[in-house]
Amino acid sequence: MNARIVKALQEDIIKIETQSIVEKLKAVKTNNEIKHITSAHVRDGVAMVNFLYWLQNAYITEKLTELSVAEKLLEFRQQQPGFVCESFGAISAFGPNSAICHYEPTIETNARIEDGFLLLDTGGQYADGTTDITRTIAMGQISDRQACIDYTLVLKGHISLARAVFPEGTRGAQLDTLARMAMWQHHIDYGHGTGHGVGFYLNVHEGPQRIGKRDNGSEIKAGYVTTDEPGIYREGKWGVRIENINICKEVDTSEFGKFLGFYPITMCPIDKRPILVDMLTKEEREWLNDYHNQVWETISPLVDEDVREWLRVATDVL
């Protein structure tokens, strides 16, 4: 209907093209929406933790493929109350396929999962929220030190953005550098954006906010729900991406104005096995330990005892 109205306007009428006020208002989630979105992420976290526990054991006893693990993760999500469907087609990518940024497995490309990195970028639509999570998982032995360096650099970038405190009015393009700085120092970069807005049981990609090199003029506001997902991709070898969803909140008001920050609502451990701990700063280790403690306290009461024991190790202090 809007397109028909525009076409119907006379040529001499001045048309002003700008971001819709509806989009801007919708992006700032209410306290009630945040409550429901957080609840959806807890249930999604239960599904993810149950899946990761299954994956660890199935890797030893079964012949796994990209498609079979994606189907299994969907099964675990379907067990959660309020689950409706996937929020997008699962990116289940092993080894060289994980270096293809927006890869989606098919029968023709369906790789067998062996030793190496498995990258899973997936999400769910729940009646009370939309999820989007990426975990890069070490399957078997990771023998290439460069792969572990890449993994650790991506983690450093993820943490740097997650820990950001910034004045009100800061735009996504200004924050993007934080996620890239560690890898830039190793002459590494990635070609996609670092973060996008997420809807409330709506689009998994929603504006107006964006964290990336390209400045779209939108600031990051309190109440925004935004991803944090830096990555490194080595063609023909491996890809690494770590993604949480963060909610922006006000953290302080000083004589210099309001300052904002992020807190994560994605509740799933980040694989510690490929981390080169000596590359992390004290503050980065503290952030990861605090995040894992939050995952443990939130998810451990909601899973069976054997899964809980796996989660205890997965979230133990680094």
C-alpha positions as a printed NumPy array, in Angstrom:
array([[  0.   ,   0.   ,   0.   ],
       [  2.823,   2.468,   0.838],
       [  4.454,   1.856,  -2.556],
       [  1.149,   2.556,  -4.319],
       [  0.784,   5.852,  -2.438],
       [  4.276,   6.961,  -3.467],
       [  3.606,   6.094,  -7.106],
       [  0.346,   8.01 ,  -6.974],
       [  2.01 ,  11.252,  -5.831],
       [  2.422,  13.997,  -8.409],
       [  5.966,  14.541,  -9.65 ],
       [  6.17 ,  18.098,  -8.259],
       [  5.493,  16.915,  -4.683],
       [  8.657,  16.842,  -2.566],
       [  9.316,  13.378,  -1.176],
       [ 11.449,  12.953,   1.952],
       [ 13.076,   9.531,   2.308],
       [ 14.259,   8.658,   5.812],
       [ 14.072,   5.897,   8.399],
       [ 10.55 ,   5.078,   9.505],
       [  9.62 ,   6.372,  12.942],
       [  7.889,   3.001,  13.45 ],
       [ 11.197,   1.166,  12.96 ],
       [ 12.945,   3.454,  15.422],
       [ 10.266,   3.062,  18.09 ],
       [  9.985,  -0.711,  17.603],
       [ 13.742,  -1.172,  18.104],
       [ 13.606,   0.152,  21.688],
       [ 12.213,  -2.806,  23.596],
       [  9.986,  -2.212,  26.613],
       [ 10.774,  -3.75 ,  29.996],
       [  8.   ,  -6.277,  29.393],
       [  9.403,  -7.227,  25.989],
       [ 12.897,  -7.589,  27.48 ],
       [ 11.492,  -9.862,  30.183],
       [  9.915, -12.147,  27.583],
       [ 12.916, -12.081,  25.241],
       [ 15.189, -13.04 ,  28.13 ],
       [ 12.888, -15.935,  29.021],
       [ 12.996, -17.209,  25.437],
       [ 16.788, -17.121,  25.517],
       [ 16.86 , -19.186,  28.7  ],
       [ 14.821, -21.929,  27.024],
       [ 16.961, -21.66 ,  23.907],
       [ 20.002, -22.001,  26.171],
       [ 18.566, -25.216,  27.623],
       [ 18.136, -26.571,  24.086],
       [ 21.7  , -25.558,  23.16 ],
       [ 23.245, -27.103,  26.282],
       [ 21.317, -30.355,  25.85 ],
       [ 22.462, -30.417,  22.213],
       [ 26.126, -29.737,  23.035],
       [ 26.105, -32.523,  25.611],
       [ 24.592, -34.864,  23.018],
       [ 27.13 , -33.721,  20.397],
       [ 30.096, -34.497,  22.645],
       [ 28.921, -38.1  ,  23.093],
       [ 27.544, -38.668,  19.595],
       [ 30.855, -37.606,  18.034],
       [ 32.425, -40.718,  19.571],
       [ 29.688, -43.193,  18.7  ],
       [ 27.995, -41.924,  15.505],
       [ 28.864, -40.737,  12.018],
       [ 27.804, -37.116,  12.133],
       [ 27.288, -34.698,   9.255],
       [ 26.428, -31.023,   8.969],
       [ 22.794, -31.826,   8.207],
       [ 22.395, -34.458,  10.924],
       [ 23.63 , -32.16 ,  13.711],
       [ 21.415, -29.309,  12.458],
       [ 18.413, -31.645,  12.514],
       [ 19.295, -32.798,  16.034],
       [ 19.584, -29.226,  17.309],
       [ 16.145, -28.49 ,  15.843],
       [ 14.779, -31.5  ,  17.764],
       [ 16.103, -30.1  ,  21.041],
       [ 14.57 , -26.696,  20.293],
       [ 11.237, -28.283,  19.439],
       [ 11.143, -29.732,  22.974],
       [ 11.096, -26.24 ,  24.493],
       [  7.798, -24.55 ,  25.444],
       [  6.77 , -21.787,  23.067],
       [  9.037, -22.873,  20.204],
       [  7.468, -22.104,  16.818],
       [ 10.15 , -22.569,  14.155],
       [ 13.757, -21.773,  13.3  ],
       [ 14.427, -18.051,  12.977],
       [ 16.513, -18.733,   9.824],
       [ 17.988, -21.675,   7.957],
       [ 20.681, -23.286,  10.089],
       [ 24.285, -22.584,   9.155],
       [ 25.941, -25.883,  10.081],
       [ 29.432, -25.787,   8.632],
       [ 32.415, -28.051,   9.223],
       [ 36.052, -27.483,   8.295],
       [ 36.51 , -25.722,   4.928],
       [ 32.756, -25.111,   4.685],
       [ 32.906, -22.994,   7.841],
       [ 35.111, -20.528,   5.949],
       [ 32.102, -19.728,   3.711],
       [ 30.451, -16.929,   5.664],
       [ 26.793, -17.574,   4.792],
       [ 27.086, -21.265,   3.993],
       [ 23.977, -23.433,   4.257],
       [ 24.423, -27.209,   4.02 ],
       [ 22.754, -29.177,   1.241],
       [ 22.688, -32.861,   0.362],
       [ 25.444, -32.158,  -2.174],
       [ 27.74 , -30.26 ,   0.218],
       [ 26.899, -32.147,   3.435],
       [ 30.318, -32.68 ,   5.064],
       [ 31.218, -35.458,   7.483],
       [ 32.226, -34.045,  10.876],
       [ 35.688, -35.158,  11.932],
       [ 38.498, -33.399,  13.823],
       [ 38.294, -29.648,  13.317],
       [ 35.973, -26.679,  13.809],
       [ 32.192, -27.024,  13.553],
       [ 30.521, -23.629,  13.164],
       [ 26.828, -23.509,  14.095],
       [ 24.913, -20.281,  13.463],
       [ 21.28 , -21.001,  14.341],
       [ 18.256, -19.527,  16.029],
       [ 14.677, -20.059,  17.076],
       [ 11.391, -18.225,  16.911],
       [  9.584, -18.522,  20.221],
       [  6.198, -17.01 ,  20.99 ],
       [  7.975, -14.618,  23.363],
       [ 11.215, -13.872,  21.549],
       [ 13.665, -14.437,  18.71 ],
       [ 17.105, -16.019,  19.203],
       [ 20.289, -16.007,  17.122],
       [ 23.449, -17.705,  18.379],
       [ 26.753, -18.811,  16.874],
       [ 29.167, -21.207,  18.504],
       [ 32.354, -22.565,  16.97 ],
       [ 32.989, -25.978,  18.509],
       [ 36.248, -27.906,  18.631],
       [ 35.535, -31.431,  17.419],
       [ 38.247, -33.911,  18.371],
       [ 41.769, -32.519,  18.216],
       [ 42.61 , -29.049,  16.883],
       [ 46.22 , -29.566,  15.847],
       [ 46.823, -26.292,  13.963],
       [ 47.99 , -23.558,  16.336],
       [ 46.864, -20.877,  13.872],
       [ 43.298, -22.157,  14.215],
       [ 43.512, -21.631,  17.98 ],
       [ 45.037, -18.185,  17.462],
       [ 42.135, -17.268,  15.168],
       [ 39.606, -18.622,  17.674],
       [ 41.171, -16.616,  20.494],
       [ 41.282, -13.419,  18.414],
       [ 37.586, -13.767,  17.61 ],
       [ 36.854, -14.294,  21.3  ],
       [ 38.896, -11.209,  22.203],
       [ 36.922,  -9.158,  19.686],
       [ 33.627, -10.51 ,  20.991],
       [ 34.544,  -9.678,  24.583],
       [ 35.859,  -6.22 ,  23.689],
       [ 32.507,  -5.227,  22.211],
       [ 30.555,  -6.953,  24.999],
       [ 32.503,  -4.953,  27.628],
       [ 32.073,  -1.615,  25.854],
       [ 30.884,   1.415,  27.812],
       [ 30.085,   4.401,  25.611],
       [ 28.337,   7.791,  25.732],
       [ 24.759,   8.152,  24.594],
       [ 24.681,   9.028,  20.899],
       [ 27.451,   6.615,  19.898],
       [ 26.817,   4.948,  16.543],
       [ 27.391,   1.318,  15.628],
       [ 30.242,   2.148,  13.234],
       [ 32.127,   3.743,  16.118],
       [ 31.81 ,   0.556,  18.211],
       [ 32.742,  -1.775,  15.348],
       [ 36.462,  -1.063,  15.725],
       [ 36.45 ,  -2.602,  19.206],
       [ 35.548,  -6.024,  17.786],
       [ 38.235,  -5.853,  15.095],
       [ 41.192,  -4.287,  16.9  ],
       [ 42.815,  -7.5  ,  18.176],
       [ 42.697,  -9.177,  14.776],
       [ 43.783,  -6.022,  12.933],
       [ 46.973,  -6.154,  14.968],
       [ 47.542,  -9.591,  13.384],
       [ 46.651,  -8.19 ,   9.918],
       [ 43.339, -10.093,   9.879],
       [ 39.841,  -8.811,   9.115],
       [ 36.367, -10.059,   8.178],
       [ 33.979,  -8.88 ,   5.501],
       [ 30.605,  -8.822,   7.261],
       [ 29.044,  -6.605,   9.884],
       [ 29.653,  -7.19 ,  13.584],
       [ 26.101,  -6.784,  14.845],
       [ 22.494,  -6.38 ,  13.766],
       [ 19.213,  -5.711,  15.5  ],
       [ 16.898,  -8.587,  16.41 ],
       [ 13.105,  -8.407,  16.545],
       [ 10.67 ,  -9.514,  19.241],
       [  9.187, -12.665,  17.65 ],
       [  9.793, -10.88 ,  14.351],
       [ 12.702, -10.586,  11.93 ],
       [ 16.005, -12.008,  13.063],
       [ 17.603,  -9.072,  11.214],
       [ 15.937,  -5.803,  12.159],
       [ 16.965,  -2.16 ,  12.093],
       [ 17.69 ,   0.567,  12.464],
       [ 20.821,  -0.319,  14.456],
       [ 23.85 ,  -1.891,  12.877],
       [ 27.394,  -2.45 ,  14.149],
       [ 29.768,  -2.508,  11.205],
       [ 32.261,  -0.524,   9.157],
       [ 29.493,   1.128,   7.149],
       [ 27.908,   3.961,   9.101],
       [ 24.15 ,   4.074,   8.6  ],
       [ 23.81 ,   7.021,  10.982],
       [ 21.94 ,   5.078,  13.688],
       [ 23.088,   5.326,  17.276],
       [ 22.932,   2.412,  19.71 ],
       [ 20.195,   3.169,  22.245],
       [ 19.171,   1.706,  25.591],
       [ 16.628,  -1.035,  24.949],
       [ 18.156,  -2.137,  21.657],
       [ 18.635,  -5.893,  21.156],
       [ 21.77 ,  -6.387,  19.051],
       [ 24.125,  -9.226,  18.115],
       [ 27.881,  -9.35 ,  18.766],
       [ 29.446, -11.652,  16.168],
       [ 33.004, -11.067,  14.917],
       [ 34.643, -13.801,  12.859],
       [ 37.706, -15.01 ,  10.954],
       [ 37.492, -17.092,   7.774],
       [ 40.431, -18.849,   6.084],
       [ 39.418, -20.109,   2.656],
       [ 39.699, -23.866,   2.316],
       [ 40.662, -24.299,   5.983],
       [ 38.255, -23.115,   8.693],
       [ 35.973, -20.377,   9.911],
       [ 35.396, -19.043,  13.415],
       [ 32.478, -16.939,  14.642],
       [ 31.176, -16.374,  18.179],
       [ 27.808, -14.678,  18.583],
       [ 25.689, -13.593,  21.524],
       [ 22.685, -11.297,  21.642],
       [ 23.15 ,  -8.281,  23.906],
       [ 20.696,  -5.78 ,  25.308],
       [ 21.887,  -2.193,  25.589],
       [ 21.292,  -0.538,  28.958],
       [ 22.14 ,   2.685,  30.757],
       [ 25.06 ,   2.115,  33.139],
       [ 25.774,   5.586,  34.544],
       [ 25.116,   9.295,  34.332],
       [ 28.011,  11.621,  34.999],
       [ 28.8  ,  15.272,  34.421],
       [ 29.608,  14.202,  30.845],
       [ 26.172,  12.728,  30.2  ],
       [ 24.613,   9.27 ,  30.053],
       [ 26.775,   6.204,  29.423],
       [ 25.501,   2.933,  28.003],
       [ 26.725,  -0.659,  27.947],
       [ 25.696,  -4.19 ,  27.023],
       [ 24.593,  -7.279,  28.89 ],
       [ 24.234, -10.686,  27.224],
       [ 20.994, -12.639,  27.194],
       [ 22.313, -15.609,  25.186],
       [ 22.811, -18.394,  27.734],
       [ 25.218, -20.977,  26.319],
       [ 28.871, -21.742,  27.12 ],
       [ 31.61 , -20.611,  24.763],
       [ 33.966, -23.508,  23.962],
       [ 37.096, -23.022,  26.082],
       [ 39.162, -25.828,  24.549],
       [ 40.65 , -23.886,  21.585],
       [ 41.453, -20.78 ,  23.676],
       [ 45.103, -19.781,  23.999],
       [ 44.747, -18.425,  27.514],
       [ 48.027, -16.485,  27.461],
       [ 46.556, -14.289,  24.698],
       [ 43.746, -13.095,  26.963],
       [ 44.058, -10.178,  29.339],
       [ 42.997, -10.407,  32.971],
       [ 39.854,  -8.394,  32.159],
       [ 38.955, -10.704,  29.265],
       [ 39.304, -13.813,  31.421],
       [ 37.175, -12.168,  34.11 ],
       [ 34.453, -11.373,  31.577],
       [ 34.419, -14.948,  30.269],
       [ 34.358, -16.416,  33.778],
       [ 31.552, -14.058,  34.826],
       [ 29.572, -14.913,  31.7  ],
       [ 30.032, -18.642,  32.239],
       [ 28.994, -18.293,  35.866],
       [ 25.803, -16.576,  34.68 ],
       [ 25.176, -19.429,  32.212],
       [ 25.751, -22.002,  34.966],
       [ 23.431, -20.33 ,  37.47 ],
       [ 20.716, -19.85 ,  34.853],
       [ 20.774, -23.177,  33.002],
       [ 22.049, -25.779,  35.5  ],
       [ 18.753, -26.052,  37.448],
       [ 16.894, -26.715,  34.18 ],
       [ 18.823, -29.723,  32.807],
       [ 19.279, -33.364,  33.851],
       [ 22.093, -34.404,  36.165],
       [ 24.399, -35.829,  33.478],
       [ 23.994, -32.684,  31.36 ],
       [ 24.536, -30.554,  34.464],
       [ 27.886, -32.233,  35.116],
       [ 28.971, -31.521,  31.525],
       [ 27.836, -27.908,  31.947],
       [ 29.794, -27.572,  35.185],
       [ 33.017, -28.406,  33.329],
       [ 32.08 , -26.265,  30.309],
       [ 31.524, -23.213,  32.52 ],
       [ 34.311, -23.802,  35.033],
       [ 36.771, -20.986,  35.714],
       [ 39.329, -20.509,  32.934]])
